[in-house]
Amino acid sequence: MVREKVRISTRTLQWKCVESRVDSKRLYYGRFILSPLMKGQADTIGIAMRRALLGEIEGTCITRAKSEKIPHEFSTIGGIQESVHEILMNLKEIVLKSNLYGTRDASICVKGPGYVTAQDIILPPSVEILDNTQHIASLREPIDLCIELQIERNRGYCIKPTQNLQDGSYSIDAVCMPVRNVNHSVYSYGNGNEKQEILFLEIWTNGSLTPKEALHEASRNLIDLFLPFLHVEEENLHFEKNQHKITLPLFTFHDKLVKLRKNKKEIPLKSIFIDQLELTPKIYNCLKRSNIHTLSDLLKNSQEDLMKIEHFRMEDVKHILSILEMEKHFAIDLLKNQF
């Protein structure tokens, strides 16, 4: 068991492994701290990390078994102490470690009497068994036990169809979760506005990953899930610019200005402020930040000019176009508001 003294940094956010131990070949334990955190941040990180550790890390499991001597899952085989169901459950508990993608085939071919353990599984080169002593079946008589296996790498709890296939194979509900359990707790210290928190994370794994490796992988997977939100503004802007070129008519604000000037009632455009238009708060704020205060300022810009404004979208341009199309609104309503 390894222990480290916990030191709280008041300047930089840091994490440490404060306890690490191996209880068995299939049970590793690690305890970590993250500090200093502001009030409420420890629970935010702890809940997210717990879900990522339990659900976002891939593991390798046996997902299917096939044998010609098995009539159905709940049958028994002469000369074997365990029922077929018990053998399938024992196969389910075998802990594997690999970096494979997709599925691989493995097999068991043993002649009794004797005990069948995980050591008797013939594996592909990319797969490793962590505990070779894990029990599978007990053969009481000199019989042959041959089972074809399918190994798969996945994440979470994979529920397979209950019915057996026509070829005599049986699906196994695989627990592709290297992390067996996660606990998080919060310690608060300080007073008033200076109150801070320490996050404690306890992680138990099945041995295919150490708790430290599981923490790193869960963190990377969690970051990958949020990365699209960091680029959504740029991607949408690029998409909407392309849409703008295709869908919007060849119509500029300068054309609208010419039409307004031809109106019988001359409108004092410099005296009409954009807050008199029926603009959404977002459009109004974007225009204000770009020093567009009056209708005259607005009409000096083309559609392309407006699309260059930060956070401006194609829908915003269409909204302004619809307002400018309402000539009656400009000619009468706005003038009434002037006087």
Phi, psi and omega per residue, in radians:
M1 nan 2.369 -3.110
V2 -1.985 2.275 3.100
R3 -2.235 2.507 3.066
E4 -2.202 2.564 3.111
K5 -1.234 2.318 -3.120
V6 -1.431 2.123 3.084
R7 -2.093 2.215 -3.100
I8 -1.595 2.115 3.070
S9 -1.622 2.326 -3.135
T10 -1.698 0.050 -3.075
R11 -2.001 -0.870 -3.016
T12 -2.068 2.452 3.085
L13 -1.215 2.138 -3.073
Q14 -2.347 2.684 3.021
W15 -2.215 2.639 -3.138
K16 -2.548 2.635 2.958
C17 -1.603 2.004 -3.065
V18 -1.750 -0.207 3.098
E19 -2.731 2.399 -3.140
S20 -2.591 2.325 3.119
R21 -2.695 2.783 3.076
V22 -2.022 1.859 -3.136
D23 -1.368 -0.607 3.083
S24 -2.821 3.129 3.120
K25 -1.110 -0.386 -3.091
R26 -2.022 0.321 3.132
L27 -2.620 1.875 3.070
Y28 -1.944 2.593 -3.119
Y29 -2.305 2.458 3.054
G30 -2.536 2.529 3.128
R31 -2.217 2.251 -3.024
F32 -2.253 2.703 3.052
I33 -2.229 2.617 3.034
L34 -2.318 2.187 -3.091
S35 -2.825 2.870 -0.178
P36 -1.515 2.538 -3.133
L37 -2.070 2.642 3.053
M38 -1.317 2.853 -3.095
K39 -1.011 2.212 3.127
G40 1.658 -0.369 -3.090
Q41 -1.247 -0.552 -3.106
A42 -1.089 -0.768 3.107
D43 -1.168 -0.685 3.122
T44 -1.028 -0.841 -3.125
I45 -1.256 -0.729 -3.093
G46 -1.075 -0.772 -3.140
I47 -1.157 -0.766 3.139
A48 -1.120 -0.756 -3.128
M49 -1.172 -0.641 3.131
R50 -1.102 -0.766 3.136
R51 -1.168 -0.683 3.125
A52 -1.175 -0.693 -3.141
L53 -1.140 -0.670 -3.095
L54 -1.481 -0.458 -3.004
G55 -2.119 -0.191 -3.021
E56 -1.995 0.120 3.129
I57 -1.876 2.315 -3.096
E58 -1.451 2.575 3.070
G59 -2.407 2.894 -3.101
T60 -1.942 2.294 -3.077
C61 -2.508 2.834 2.969
I62 -1.465 2.144 -3.045
T63 -1.969 -0.179 -3.123
R64 -2.690 2.510 3.085
A65 -2.313 2.552 -3.091
K66 -2.483 2.312 3.081
S67 -2.665 2.394 -3.115
E68 -1.228 -0.359 -3.081
K69 -1.513 -0.010 -3.082
I70 -1.760 1.909 3.122
P71 -1.254 -0.699 3.063
H72 -2.786 2.953 -2.976
E73 -1.092 -0.558 -3.040
F74 -1.777 0.392 3.112
S75 -1.604 3.064 3.062
T76 -2.155 2.732 3.131
I77 -2.050 2.255 -3.125
G78 -1.038 2.306 3.138
G79 1.581 -0.042 3.106
I80 -2.033 2.243 -3.070
Q81 -1.155 -0.730 -3.085
E82 -1.467 2.623 3.008
S83 -1.322 2.936 3.118
V84 -1.061 -0.701 3.131
H85 -1.076 -0.718 3.129
E86 -1.161 -0.656 3.096
I87 -1.115 -0.750 3.114
L88 -1.100 -0.670 3.116
M89 -1.184 -0.629 3.084
N90 -1.164 -0.662 3.077
L91 -1.134 -0.596 3.134
K92 -1.118 -0.541 -3.064
E93 -1.468 -0.130 -3.123
I94 -1.206 2.253 -3.103
V95 -1.681 2.143 -3.125
L96 -2.024 2.708 3.086
K97 -2.315 2.250 -3.124
S98 -2.870 2.950 3.013
N99 -2.095 0.424 -3.062
L100 -1.282 2.787 3.057
Y101 -2.132 2.406 -3.084
G102 1.426 -2.588 -3.096
T103 -2.043 2.690 3.070
R104 -2.343 2.740 3.138
D105 -1.769 2.498 3.051
A106 -2.440 3.072 -3.096
S107 -2.763 2.796 3.017
I108 -2.241 2.273 3.080
C109 -2.505 1.763 -3.023
V110 -2.266 2.514 3.074
K111 -1.955 2.286 -3.112
G112 -1.464 3.118 -0.037
P113 -1.362 2.779 3.134
G114 2.643 -3.109 -3.135
Y115 -1.789 2.432 3.077
V116 -1.788 2.143 -3.140
T117 -2.157 3.113 3.136
A118 -1.086 -0.399 3.125
Q119 -1.119 -0.410 -3.105
D120 -1.442 -0.049 3.133
I121 -1.391 2.230 3.064
I122 -1.562 1.976 -2.990
L123 -1.858 2.722 2.963
P124 -1.212 2.815 -3.050
P125 -1.057 -0.456 -3.037
S126 -1.507 0.043 -3.046
V127 -2.105 2.484 -3.130
E128 -2.291 2.425 3.057
I129 -1.666 2.291 -3.080
L130 -1.428 -0.582 -3.125
D131 -2.249 1.704 -3.095
N132 -1.227 -0.269 -3.111
T133 -1.495 -0.019 -3.080
Q134 -1.091 2.251 -3.016
H135 -1.353 2.483 3.081
I136 -2.093 -0.899 -3.108
A137 -2.778 2.823 3.089
S138 -2.079 2.055 3.128
L139 -1.675 2.047 -3.097
R140 -1.576 -0.350 -3.063
E141 -2.195 2.863 3.133
P142 -1.320 1.232 3.132
I143 -2.035 2.823 3.102
D144 -1.705 2.320 3.048
L145 -2.064 1.975 3.129
C146 -2.140 2.123 -3.133
I147 -2.282 2.235 3.014
E148 -1.604 2.367 -3.060
L149 -2.107 2.671 3.020
Q150 -2.116 2.243 -3.108
I151 -1.941 2.402 -3.062
E152 -2.449 2.532 3.042
R153 -1.836 2.216 -3.083
N154 -2.718 -2.962 3.101
R155 -2.345 2.682 3.113
G156 1.332 -2.796 -3.136
Y157 -1.789 1.970 -3.051
C158 -1.688 1.851 3.137
I159 -1.532 2.132 -3.121
K160 -1.692 2.786 3.078
P161 -1.018 2.497 -3.075
T162 -1.325 -0.486 -3.087
Q163 -1.358 2.535 3.090
N164 -1.457 2.682 -3.135
L165 -1.404 2.907 -3.097
Q166 -1.178 -0.386 -3.127
D167 -1.442 0.082 3.094
G168 1.504 0.243 3.113
S169 -1.619 2.694 -3.079
Y170 -2.241 2.286 3.140
S171 -1.395 2.651 -3.132
I172 -2.152 2.230 3.068
D173 -1.193 1.865 -3.004
A174 -1.621 2.415 3.038
V175 -1.766 1.559 -3.110
C176 -1.525 1.009 -3.075
M177 -2.268 1.714 3.094
P178 -1.067 -0.492 3.128
V179 -1.582 2.079 -3.107
R180 -1.458 -0.631 -3.100
N181 -2.784 2.649 3.110
V182 -2.461 2.325 3.001
N183 -2.167 2.507 3.010
H184 -2.309 2.495 3.123
S185 -2.424 2.803 -3.030
V186 -2.202 2.332 3.032
Y187 -2.047 2.194 -3.126
S188 -1.848 2.534 3.090
Y189 -2.581 2.826 -3.110
G190 1.644 3.088 -3.097
N191 -2.307 2.599 3.027
G192 1.037 -2.357 -3.105
N193 -1.228 -0.268 -3.125
E194 -1.607 0.177 -3.103
K195 -1.184 2.323 -3.129
Q196 -2.260 2.963 -3.062
E197 -2.324 2.700 3.008
I198 -2.110 2.281 3.105
L199 -1.714 2.229 3.048
F200 -1.894 2.246 3.102
L201 -2.087 2.196 3.038
E202 -1.938 2.238 -3.045
I203 -2.247 2.263 3.017
W204 -2.004 2.266 3.116
T205 -2.121 2.918 -3.136
N206 -1.522 0.092 3.105
G207 1.741 -0.321 3.097
S208 -1.239 -0.406 3.007
L209 -2.360 2.540 2.975
T210 -1.348 2.760 3.090
P211 -0.984 -0.620 3.120
K212 -1.164 -0.751 3.093
E213 -1.120 -0.693 3.116
A214 -1.111 -0.691 3.127
L215 -1.123 -0.725 3.114
H216 -1.129 -0.813 -3.097
E217 -1.158 -0.719 3.112
A218 -1.102 -0.674 3.124
S219 -1.120 -0.771 3.121
R220 -1.098 -0.765 -3.135
N221 -1.137 -0.632 3.118
L222 -1.173 -0.710 3.101
I223 -1.123 -0.717 3.135
D224 -1.058 -0.593 -3.141
L225 -1.191 -0.497 -3.094
F226 -1.671 -0.220 -3.110
L227 -0.978 -0.712 3.139
P228 -0.989 -0.543 -3.125
F229 -1.225 -0.410 3.126
L230 -1.323 -0.412 -3.085
H231 -1.899 0.060 -3.034
V232 -1.127 -0.627 -3.125
E233 -1.133 -0.803 -3.112
E234 -1.156 -0.728 -3.110
E235 -1.166 -0.741 3.136
N236 -1.158 -0.666 3.129
L237 -1.113 -0.753 3.125
H238 -1.123 -0.734 -3.137
F239 -1.144 -0.741 -3.082
E240 -1.257 -0.516 3.056
K241 -1.139 -0.706 3.093
N242 -1.155 -0.726 3.098
Q243 -1.093 -0.642 -3.136
H244 -1.063 -0.692 -3.122
K245 -1.208 -0.446 -3.022
I246 -1.683 -0.766 -2.932
T247 -1.677 -0.550 -3.069
L248 -1.320 2.453 3.128
P249 -1.201 2.811 3.117
L250 -1.346 1.350 -3.045
F251 -2.412 2.167 -3.127
T252 -1.962 2.901 3.118
F253 -1.217 -0.406 3.081
H254 -1.132 -0.625 3.075
D255 -1.106 -0.717 3.141
K256 -1.151 -0.647 3.123
L257 -1.083 -0.716 3.107
V258 -1.074 -0.756 3.140
K259 -1.115 -0.710 -3.139
L260 -1.149 -0.635 -3.126
R261 -1.228 -0.455 3.111
K262 -1.382 -0.157 -3.131
N263 -1.123 2.526 -3.099
K264 -1.046 -0.664 3.136
K265 -1.640 1.942 -3.119
E266 -1.219 2.260 -3.096
I267 -1.788 2.196 3.094
P268 -1.277 1.491 -2.996
L269 -1.064 -0.587 -3.121
K270 -1.231 -0.294 -3.108
S271 -1.694 -0.040 3.124
I272 -1.737 1.990 -3.109
F273 -1.558 2.670 -3.046
I274 -1.184 -0.336 3.097
D275 -1.276 -0.155 3.049
Q276 -1.478 -0.243 3.119
L277 -1.478 2.830 -3.126
E278 -1.538 1.120 -3.117
L279 -1.659 2.651 3.060
T280 -1.299 2.729 3.126
P281 -0.971 -0.646 -3.132
K282 -1.121 -0.838 -3.134
I283 -1.106 -0.746 -3.123
Y284 -1.049 -0.805 -3.119
N285 -1.163 -0.670 3.113
C286 -1.116 -0.741 3.132
L287 -1.167 -0.717 3.130
K288 -1.070 -0.749 3.134
R289 -1.136 -0.381 3.129
S290 -1.691 0.265 3.106
N291 1.091 0.606 3.031
I292 -1.846 1.841 -3.015
H293 -1.962 -0.505 -3.087
T294 -2.094 2.973 3.098
L295 -1.137 -0.561 3.094
S296 -1.124 -0.740 3.092
D297 -1.083 -0.688 -3.119
L298 -1.138 -0.762 -3.060
L299 -1.291 -0.167 3.070
K300 -1.379 -0.162 -3.106
N301 -1.813 2.516 3.029
S302 -1.561 3.032 3.093
Q303 -1.051 -0.682 3.135
E304 -1.117 -0.640 3.122
D305 -1.120 -0.750 -3.132
L306 -1.164 -0.615 -3.123
M307 -1.170 -0.292 3.109
K308 -1.440 -0.202 3.118
I309 -1.210 2.410 -3.114
E310 -1.047 2.335 3.127
H311 1.217 0.132 3.114
F312 -1.475 2.441 -3.049
R313 -2.197 2.964 -3.131
M314 -1.074 -0.655 3.129
E315 -1.109 -0.578 3.118
D316 -1.187 -0.691 3.101
V317 -1.122 -0.750 3.123
K318 -1.081 -0.650 3.136
H319 -1.119 -0.752 3.104
I320 -1.147 -0.697 3.111
L321 -1.058 -0.708 -3.132
S322 -1.141 -0.599 3.108
I323 -1.231 -0.717 -3.136
L324 -1.200 -0.396 3.105
E325 -1.244 -0.357 -3.093
M326 -1.446 1.324 -3.078
E327 -1.077 -0.599 3.133
K328 -1.119 -0.661 3.138
H329 -1.087 -0.767 3.133
F330 -1.207 -0.738 -3.016
A331 -1.260 -0.555 -3.011
I332 -1.978 -1.037 -3.014
D333 -1.068 -0.817 -3.099
L334 -1.165 -0.633 3.102
L335 -1.152 -0.615 3.110
K336 -1.110 -0.670 -3.129
N337 -1.208 -0.362 -3.121
Q338 -1.281 -0.609 -2.965
F339 -2.060 nan nan
